[in-house]
Amino acid sequence: MFFRKKQEIHSYDRESQRPVIRASICTGERTAGFQDIRTGKITEVMLIRTPADLERFRQLYGIGADEIRTEY
């Protein structure tokens, strides 16, 4: 492709937020987002259906594989 869309890297406050995957025990639904370290509130960003979705989330925000926690 000649006209490829530029990869955007979004940012988040690394001092007050941490990346998490919220997984439902009942339905198995997974959502990616950020958890406020002080309050514990999770802000959901995107639905994770496939490993490619998770990889896209990591690329969008510049997150390493070992940085993401899973919350149930």
Buried (B, 14 or more C-beta within 10 A) or exposed (E): EEEEEEEEEEEBEBEEBBBBBBBEEEEEEBBBBBBEEEEEEBEEBBEBEEEEBBEBBBEBBEBEEEEBEEEE
